[in-house]
Amino acid sequence: MFVRDVNLKAPTGVFGELLREGKVLEIWREDPSSRAFRDALGPWADLSKEFRAEGFQERFPAKGHVERVLLIHSRLMEVLR
């Protein structure tokens, strides 16, 4: 479901938070490869079933796009903490 604009906004916000925290950026500066980001976002792999198209609206019920982005953002951050 990350092919739709409303669903791309949430991970973009998460990336911003990760960069502001600085931990991932420090690791990347030591080894400028995609490994730092891959390792930081690794827990997302377990979420693939939650983000499939079937039943997506029911798993992330919202009144509009802004609310859905916040729900998705919260879920993605929850897994990373």
Buried (B, 14 or more C-beta within 10 A) or exposed (E): BEEEEBBBBBBEBBBEEBEEEEEBBEBBEEEEEEEBBEEBBEEBEEEEEBBEEEEBEEBBEBEEEEEBBBBBBEBBBEBEE
